[in-house]
Amino acid sequence: MLTRGTSKMSKADFAMEVESMGGRFHANNEREQTHMDLTVMKGDMTRAVSLLGDAVSNATLDAAEFELCKETINAEHDAKDKDYRALLLENCHYNSYRDNMMGQPVMGDRDQLQNLKVEDLHNFRAANYFGDNMVVVATGNVDHEAFVDQVN
């Protein structure tokens, strides 16, 4: 949802900005973390950090895009049910950590997904996506001082 439009740009504008840098964007949700990575050339590092910051800080999180995401997650649930290895690991986590968040499904409970509203997403982002909960990492041949200035 964080790349589906911000207060400054639409979803298409976000994609075009990444493409104009010759970049590659990837986001993934895992059991304990969410990560986004944007691979760009050294000269575009400042633009990349700014773009990621905009995606996290100013995401519009509109209801229509949220419904599209819910449909995507439903399709992923269907695919997961056919991936026996992933299903086994999910069940092992559940049986090992039943009373802990580690035991809950990575993609959430399929039945609860239908009850989620975009307001729930806003509340979750406000509670969890802020500076003290985030790490920004740059690798490669990076101008360290320029990177630190951009992040601050």
N, C-alpha and C positions, 0 to 999 in steps of 0.2 A: 504494500500500500504506500510505502514511503516514496516510491518513484512514479506514482500515478498522478502527479501534479502537485504544485506548490502554489503559494500565494503569488509567486513571481513568474511561474511558467507552467504550461500544460504538460501532460504526459508526453505528447509528441515533441514539445520543445526540449524536454529533458533528454529524450532519445537523440534528438538532433544535436544537442550540445555534446553528448558523449561521442557521437559519430564525428562531429567536426574536429574533435581532438584525436581522432583515430583510436579512441579508447574502447575498452571492453568493460562492461559493468556486470557484476554478479552479486546476487543477494541470496542468503540461505538462512533458514531457521533451523536450529538444532535443539536438542533437549535442554541445554543449559545456556545457550546464547544465540543471538542473531548477529550475522555479520554481513557487511556490504563491502565489496572491494571494487575498485575502479583502477584499471591498469591504463596508464597514459605515459606519454613521453615526458622526459624531465622538464621541458619548458612549459608543460601544461599542469604541473603539480598544483600551482596556486588555484587555477580554475577548477581542478578536480576536487580539492578540499572545500572550496566554496560551494560547489555543486552538491557534494555530500552533506555539507552543513545545512544547505537550503532544504534538501530532501528530509532531513531529520527534524529540523526546527520549524519548518513552515509547510509541512505536508497538509494538503487541503482535506484529505480523507473524506471525499464526498460519498454520498449514499449509493449512487449508481456504480461507481468503481468498487465499492465495498461488496455489492451484490455480485459483481463479476468475479471478485476474489473468492467469495463463498462458493460459487460454481466451480472454480478451478480447484479449490480444496476438496470439494465433493468428488471431483474426477480423480484427484490424487488418492483419496480414501478408497475408491473403487480399484485403482491400480495397485495400491498397497495390499489389498485383500488377495491379490493374485501373486504377490511377491512373498513366497513362503518364508524366505530368510528374514525379511523385514518384519513380517508378522510374528515370527518366532521371537525375534529380539524384543519387539514391542511387548509381547506377552511375558517374556522373562523379566523385563523391567517392571511390569505391573505386579507380577507375583513376588518379586524381590523387594519392591519399594511401594507396596500397595497404599500405605498411609502417608506417603511423601510425594511431593511434586515430581520427583524423579520417576515415579511409577505411572505418571499420567501420559497419555498419548502425545507425541510430538506435535501432531497436527490438530490436537484438540479432540474432544468428544464429538463424534459425528452428530449425535442427537442434539447436543447443545449448540452446534454451529448454526442451526436454523433459528435459534432464539437470539443470537447476537445482533446487536444494533450498532450503527456507526458511532453512537455516543459511548458505547463500551470501549471501542477502539480509542477514542479521544481520551477517555479516562485512563486507560492502560498506558498510552503514550505519555501522558502527563505524569503518571506515577513512576514510570521506569526509564524514559528516554530523556535524561538530563546529564549534564557534564560529569558529575561524580560517578555515574554508572557507565561511562563510555571510555573507550580507548581509541585513539587515533594513531595509526602506525604508517610510516612511509618507509619503503625499502628501495634499495637501488642506489644510484648515484644522485643523491638529493642534496640540495643546498640547505644544510641544517638550519641556519639562521632564518632563511626565508620561510621554511616550513614552520618553525616555532612562531614567527611573527604572524603567519596566516592562521594558525590554530588559535592563537590568543586573540 
